[in-house]
């Protein structure tokens, strides 16, 4: 298992906290309520908030804090996030929102900005001339006095001019802040309040600024595309802001060890051709058809088979799409698997790896979004919705279950309470609470992942009508050039959670949004079961 290049290692993988098969197998559970009517995608812009976006949270080292997010300012060479942190503990406590003392890899432990319409995530600037410090306020190893508002600034790469609202992902139990306004910067990029040192005790109720690290070297821009993956019976699609990749199951297209298309394959390719005609940009060629095999058999056999299969698909697509497009066929043999073979689900993994992928650049157009103009895909199926408004609360419980299992040979008990899901741009956000019912502590870092993928990688969402299943959104490509898995997902990331019995943590993760007419979905919550009719707001 690998991360994409430059990603921070799995810090807690050694903890070995993957739940037992009983937890991750998933039993069929009813639950939820009648679906609520969801707002059609793109029906209205997110209203601009009249004041700071406020949530209470626990940060690293257990600090109980209030987070007040003001705005993101767009400057010529950077974006500046402005917020206030208030210590709600009864005594001075150490703030630990990320780190200002590490390399770029540790930006994972800090605040991040998500453009849910443009399908991108922005990481803080790291000063290469300042011992790897984050540019902006020092939010680690700083003692905050209770009742004092500490102004905090974090510097990011510049946002595109058409972005009017972003989602802030915090390294805390507060999770995401949707609907953060983006405004034009009119002043400097530093704090507005007077800077105070840790040795000074400001009066309760005052507003001061944390010390700031000013950039004195290069600070490379770290921006990742977000990848959304949706899987059906015949195909799996991976979508970014500019590229669509359609993976067709080879077992549907070809008989075993053959490169001749089956009768069923031609109907499948009719649908793919129609989709490609609607979405592919002929001015940005080529359409690339890539054949893949599983790992069984010798490379000398697998490579030509994958090439022959790609060529067969190219011929059929060209017959349907004509000469308006350029095409290229290639074979990769067994070199780029999407699933790990050799485990308990070996045959299932091999079936996933036997595939033909069709990739192309998506046609783009500029359109009014209600919060400005934005560049987006022409196809209605790919068009993102509007950024979500700020959501200070998650709404009523709609489903839930309690499970008991063995963890490291000891009994454990957990409860999940599902809240309504909601749309944020091109994505659907799954929201739920997990309560530790004891008897031991809970470390939520790895317990609900799928082989270390994301915090909740074992969880997915299914559209019950189309039966398409949506996986957690990947930060960067789901697999690298060597076929290794990228474990980072758009979820709480490296946030620290409460662990003691009787404590509750709020969980969330992003998946690609189903069509705008979908008003309820099935939540596949691993060993907690399946929850039907979860409302989509």
Buried (B, 14 or more C-beta within 10 A) or exposed (E): EBBBEBBBEBEBBEEEBBBBEBBBEBEEBEBBBEBBEBBEBBEEBBEBBEEBBBBEBBBBEEBBBBBBBBBBBBBEEBBBBBBBBBBBBEEEBBBBBBBBBBBBBBBBBBBBBBBBBBBBBBBBBBBBEBEBBBBBBBBBEBBBBBBBBBBBBBBBBBBBEBBBBBBBBBBBBBBBBBBBBBEEBEEEBBBEBEBBEBEEEBEEEBBBBBBBBEBEEEBEEBBBBBBBBBBEEBBBBBBBBBBBBBBBBBBBBBEEEBBEBBEEBEEBBEEBBEBBBBBBBBEBBBBBBBBBBBBEEEEEBBBBBBBBBBBBBBEBBBEBBEEEBEBEBBBBBBBBBBBBBEEEEBEEBBBBBBBBBBBBBBBBEEEEBEBBEBBBBBBEEBBBBBBBBBBEEBBEBBBBBEBEBEBEEEEBBBBBBBBBBBBBBBBBBBBBBBBBBBEBEBBBBBBBBBBBBBBBBBBBBBBBEEEBBBBBBBBBBBBBEEBBBBBBBBBBBBBBBBBEBEBBBBBBBBBBBBEBEBBBBBBBBBBBBBBBBBBBB
